[in-house]
Amino acid sequence: MRRAARWVVSIGVALVLVGGAFAGWVWFASEAHLASFPRPAPFSIEIPAEAAAIARGDHLVKTRGCRGCHGDDLQGQQMWGYAVAPNLARLASLESPAEFEAALRHGIGHDGRALYSMPAFSFIRLRDADVADIIAYLRTVPSTPRELPRATLPWSIRYHLARGTDQAIAGFLGKVPPLRHQDDERLARGEYIAMTTCIECHGFSLRADSLFDDETAPDLIVIAGYDEAAFTHLMRTGKALGDRELPMMSGVARGRFAHFTDDEVHELYGFLSDLAARAAAAH
């Protein structure tokens, strides 16, 4: 009996040691991944104080979906039970523009570690002036003291980071294509809207190549089936052809895209129609 008990204890100790070693490897390997991305060059654009710049920042915050993660009042909230979208009003006032921009466009936190959930791929193509206007607007938003939980990374995510089967958002930014339509001002404006708005769900090429396996946003060449009036109706009301409600797009359109100006909707339609025409010609 004693010998059996010793074996049980020995096996238990061995399992604890192996488990501890495995957990340690997952922790340090995942932390090494998060720390492996270089800081971007410091953002040094002066933050404006003019009313027009602040209004532009307000418009960008509404149409680019900042409230979807950071709350209707932009004061932050917990998401998915582990991620914490911080208080943007507070960050814009307390952090330097360089630190704020590093998180917004590059997915790098103030501590130099990559942020796992911040969708910087949607904002990496934002112009410097628009980043400055966003900060200018956020500095005008009252910051309400709110206790937020500490962000954590589940062990399942850390395990995939450690194995190299997942990565922080900063690791995907090199896959975002450059803005290509510099020779046509109308297409360039529409492309800018699409590449700082639509890629979050529709993928980097806008062709249903989302990063996330559970996303079902379609290939945006579907716009070939819309005339401009129907597309405008979709953007303003969230109603697709046949006055249909769509699982995600309808709510997003009413919450974000309804704030686009008529000119922006027209330019976005022009760019997406060109995208669809080019895709059709390639086949």
C-alpha positions as CSV (number, residue, x, y, z in Angstrom):
1,M,0.0,0.0,0.0
2,R,2.8,2.4,0.9
3,R,4.6,1.7,-2.4
4,A,1.4,2.3,-4.3
5,A,0.8,5.5,-2.5
6,R,4.4,6.7,-3.3
7,W,3.7,5.9,-7.0
8,V,0.5,7.9,-6.9
9,V,2.3,10.8,-5.3
10,S,5.2,10.6,-7.7
11,I,2.9,10.6,-10.7
12,G,1.0,13.5,-9.3
13,V,4.1,15.5,-8.7
14,A,5.3,14.7,-12.3
15,L,2.0,15.8,-13.7
16,V,2.1,19.1,-11.8
17,L,5.7,19.7,-13.0
18,V,4.8,19.0,-16.6
19,G,1.6,21.1,-16.4
20,G,3.5,23.9,-14.8
21,A,6.2,23.7,-17.5
22,F,3.6,23.7,-20.3
23,A,1.7,26.7,-18.8
24,G,5.0,28.5,-18.4
25,W,5.9,27.9,-22.1
26,V,2.5,29.1,-23.2
27,W,2.8,32.3,-21.1
28,F,6.3,33.2,-22.1
29,A,5.9,32.3,-25.8
30,S,2.6,34.3,-26.1
31,E,4.2,37.2,-24.3
32,A,7.2,37.0,-26.7
33,H,4.8,37.2,-29.6
34,L,3.0,40.3,-28.2
35,A,6.3,42.0,-27.6
36,S,7.8,41.1,-31.0
37,F,6.3,44.0,-33.0
38,P,8.3,47.3,-33.3
39,R,6.8,50.6,-32.3
40,P,5.8,52.8,-35.3
41,A,7.5,56.0,-36.0
42,P,6.2,58.7,-33.6
43,F,3.0,60.4,-34.8
44,S,4.0,64.1,-34.8
45,I,1.0,65.8,-36.5
46,E,-0.3,68.8,-34.5
47,I,-3.7,68.2,-33.0
48,P,-6.1,70.9,-34.3
49,A,-8.5,72.9,-32.2
50,E,-10.8,74.3,-34.9
51,A,-14.5,73.6,-34.9
52,A,-14.3,72.1,-38.4
53,A,-11.6,69.6,-37.4
54,I,-13.5,68.6,-34.3
55,A,-16.7,68.1,-36.4
56,R,-14.7,66.0,-38.9
57,G,-13.4,63.9,-36.0
58,D,-16.9,63.4,-34.7
59,H,-18.0,62.2,-38.2
60,L,-15.1,59.8,-38.4
61,V,-15.8,58.3,-34.9
62,K,-19.5,57.8,-35.9
63,T,-18.9,56.3,-39.3
64,R,-15.9,54.1,-38.4
65,G,-17.6,52.4,-35.6
66,C,-15.7,53.4,-32.5
67,R,-18.8,53.2,-30.4
68,G,-19.4,49.6,-31.4
69,C,-16.5,48.6,-29.1
70,H,-15.9,51.5,-26.8
71,G,-19.6,52.1,-25.9
72,D,-22.1,54.7,-27.0
73,D,-20.5,57.2,-24.6
74,L,-17.0,56.2,-25.6
75,Q,-16.2,55.5,-22.0
76,G,-15.1,51.9,-22.6
77,Q,-16.6,48.5,-21.9
78,Q,-15.7,44.8,-21.5
79,M,-16.3,42.6,-24.6
80,W,-16.5,38.8,-25.0
81,G,-15.8,38.4,-21.3
82,Y,-12.0,39.1,-21.5
83,A,-11.2,42.1,-23.8
84,V,-11.6,45.6,-22.5
85,A,-12.1,48.5,-24.9
86,P,-10.8,51.5,-23.0
87,N,-12.2,54.9,-22.3
88,L,-11.3,56.8,-25.5
89,A,-12.1,60.2,-24.1
90,R,-9.7,59.6,-21.2
91,L,-7.0,58.1,-23.5
92,A,-7.1,61.0,-25.9
93,S,-6.7,63.5,-23.1
94,L,-4.0,61.6,-21.1
95,E,-1.9,59.8,-23.7
96,S,0.3,61.5,-26.2
97,P,-0.9,61.6,-29.8
98,A,1.9,59.2,-30.7
99,E,0.7,56.6,-28.2
100,F,-2.9,57.0,-29.3
101,E,-2.0,56.7,-33.0
102,A,0.2,53.6,-32.4
103,A,-2.8,51.8,-30.9
104,L,-5.3,53.1,-33.5
105,R,-3.4,52.5,-36.7
106,H,-0.8,49.9,-35.7
107,G,-2.3,47.9,-32.8
108,I,0.5,48.7,-30.4
109,G,-0.4,49.6,-26.8
110,H,1.3,52.2,-24.6
111,D,3.4,49.5,-23.1
112,G,4.8,48.5,-26.5
113,R,3.0,45.2,-26.6
114,A,0.7,44.3,-29.5
115,L,-3.0,44.5,-28.8
116,Y,-4.8,41.3,-29.6
117,S,-8.3,42.6,-30.4
118,M,-7.9,46.2,-31.6
119,P,-9.0,46.2,-35.3
120,A,-6.1,48.4,-36.5
121,F,-6.3,46.9,-39.9
122,S,-9.4,49.0,-40.5
123,F,-7.6,52.2,-39.6
124,I,-4.0,51.7,-40.9
125,R,-5.0,53.6,-44.1
126,L,-6.5,56.6,-42.2
127,R,-4.8,59.8,-43.3
128,D,-2.7,61.7,-40.7
129,A,-5.1,64.6,-40.8
130,D,-8.1,62.3,-40.0
131,V,-6.2,60.7,-37.1
132,A,-5.5,64.2,-35.7
133,D,-9.2,65.2,-36.1
134,I,-10.3,62.0,-34.3
135,I,-8.0,62.9,-31.3
136,A,-9.2,66.5,-31.4
137,Y,-12.8,65.4,-31.2
138,L,-12.2,62.8,-28.5
139,R,-10.6,65.5,-26.4
140,T,-13.9,67.4,-26.3
141,V,-15.8,64.3,-25.1
142,P,-16.4,64.5,-21.3
143,S,-14.6,61.6,-19.5
144,T,-16.8,60.0,-16.9
145,P,-15.0,58.0,-14.2
146,R,-15.9,54.3,-14.8
147,E,-14.2,51.3,-13.3
148,L,-13.4,48.8,-16.0
149,P,-12.1,45.3,-15.4
150,R,-8.6,44.4,-16.3
151,A,-8.2,43.0,-19.8
152,T,-7.1,39.3,-20.0
153,L,-6.2,36.8,-22.7
154,P,-7.8,33.4,-22.3
155,W,-5.3,30.5,-22.2
156,S,-6.9,29.1,-25.4
157,I,-5.8,32.3,-27.2
158,R,-2.4,32.3,-25.6
159,Y,-1.9,28.7,-26.6
160,H,-2.5,29.6,-30.3
161,L,-0.2,32.6,-30.1
162,A,2.5,30.4,-28.6
163,R,2.1,27.8,-31.3
164,G,2.1,30.4,-34.1
165,T,-1.4,29.4,-35.2
166,D,-2.8,32.9,-34.3
167,Q,-1.3,36.3,-33.9
168,A,-2.1,39.8,-32.7
169,I,-3.8,42.1,-35.1
170,A,-0.4,43.9,-35.6
171,G,0.7,40.8,-37.4
172,F,-1.9,41.1,-40.1
173,L,-1.4,44.8,-41.0
174,G,1.1,44.0,-43.8
175,K,-1.7,42.2,-45.6
176,V,-3.8,45.3,-46.0
177,P,-3.3,46.5,-49.6
178,P,-2.3,50.1,-50.3
179,L,-4.7,52.6,-51.7
180,R,-4.5,52.2,-55.4
181,H,-6.8,54.7,-57.0
182,Q,-4.7,57.8,-56.9
183,D,-5.3,58.7,-60.5
184,D,-9.1,59.1,-60.2
185,E,-10.2,61.5,-57.5
186,R,-13.8,60.1,-57.3
187,L,-12.6,56.5,-57.1
188,A,-9.9,57.5,-54.6
189,R,-12.4,59.0,-52.2
190,G,-14.7,56.0,-52.5
191,E,-11.7,53.6,-52.0
192,Y,-10.6,55.5,-48.9
193,I,-14.1,55.1,-47.3
194,A,-14.2,51.4,-48.2
195,M,-10.7,50.6,-46.9
196,T,-11.3,52.4,-43.6
197,T,-14.8,51.0,-43.1
198,C,-15.8,47.9,-45.0
199,I,-12.7,45.7,-44.6
200,E,-13.5,45.0,-41.0
201,C,-16.2,42.5,-42.1
202,H,-15.7,42.1,-45.9
203,G,-12.0,41.4,-45.8
204,F,-8.8,43.2,-46.9
205,S,-9.7,42.9,-50.6
206,L,-13.4,43.4,-49.9
207,R,-13.9,40.0,-51.6
208,A,-15.2,38.1,-48.5
209,D,-11.6,37.3,-47.3
210,S,-12.3,38.1,-43.6
211,L,-9.7,37.3,-41.0
212,F,-12.4,35.7,-38.9
213,D,-13.8,32.2,-39.8
214,D,-17.2,33.0,-38.4
215,E,-17.8,36.1,-40.5
216,T,-20.3,35.7,-43.3
217,A,-20.1,39.2,-44.9
218,P,-20.3,38.7,-48.7
219,D,-18.0,39.6,-51.5
220,L,-18.7,43.2,-52.3
221,I,-19.1,42.6,-56.0
222,V,-22.7,42.0,-55.0
223,I,-23.0,45.8,-55.4
224,A,-23.4,45.0,-59.2
225,G,-26.9,44.0,-58.3
226,Y,-27.8,47.4,-56.8
227,D,-28.5,50.6,-58.6
228,E,-27.4,53.7,-56.7
229,A,-30.9,54.4,-55.3
230,A,-31.1,50.9,-53.8
231,F,-27.5,51.2,-52.4
232,T,-28.3,54.5,-50.8
233,H,-31.5,53.0,-49.3
234,L,-29.3,50.2,-47.9
235,M,-26.8,52.6,-46.4
236,R,-29.5,54.8,-44.9
237,T,-32.0,52.3,-43.6
238,G,-30.1,49.0,-43.4
239,K,-32.7,47.5,-45.8
240,A,-31.3,45.3,-48.6
241,L,-32.9,44.5,-52.0
242,G,-36.5,43.4,-51.4
243,D,-36.5,45.5,-48.2
244,R,-34.8,42.6,-46.4
245,E,-33.1,42.8,-43.0
246,L,-29.5,41.5,-43.0
247,P,-28.0,39.7,-40.0
248,M,-25.2,42.3,-39.3
249,M,-25.3,44.9,-42.0
250,S,-28.7,46.3,-41.2
251,G,-27.8,47.3,-37.7
252,V,-24.3,48.5,-38.7
253,A,-25.8,50.6,-41.5
254,R,-28.3,52.3,-39.2
255,G,-25.8,52.8,-36.5
256,R,-22.8,54.0,-38.6
257,F,-23.4,54.3,-42.3
258,A,-26.5,56.5,-42.0
259,H,-24.1,59.2,-40.9
260,F,-22.3,59.2,-44.2
261,T,-22.9,62.3,-46.3
262,D,-24.7,62.0,-49.6
263,D,-21.4,62.6,-51.4
264,E,-19.7,59.8,-49.4
265,V,-22.4,57.3,-50.3
266,H,-22.2,58.3,-53.9
267,E,-18.4,58.0,-53.9
268,L,-18.5,54.6,-52.1
269,Y,-21.0,53.3,-54.6
270,G,-18.8,54.4,-57.5
271,F,-15.8,52.7,-56.1
272,L,-17.6,49.4,-55.3
273,S,-19.3,49.5,-58.7
274,D,-15.9,49.8,-60.3
275,L,-14.6,46.9,-58.1
276,A,-17.5,44.7,-59.3
277,A,-16.9,45.7,-63.0
278,R,-13.2,44.9,-62.8
279,A,-14.0,41.5,-61.2
280,A,-16.5,40.7,-64.0
281,A,-14.0,41.8,-66.7
282,A,-11.3,39.5,-65.2
283,H,-13.6,36.6,-65.8
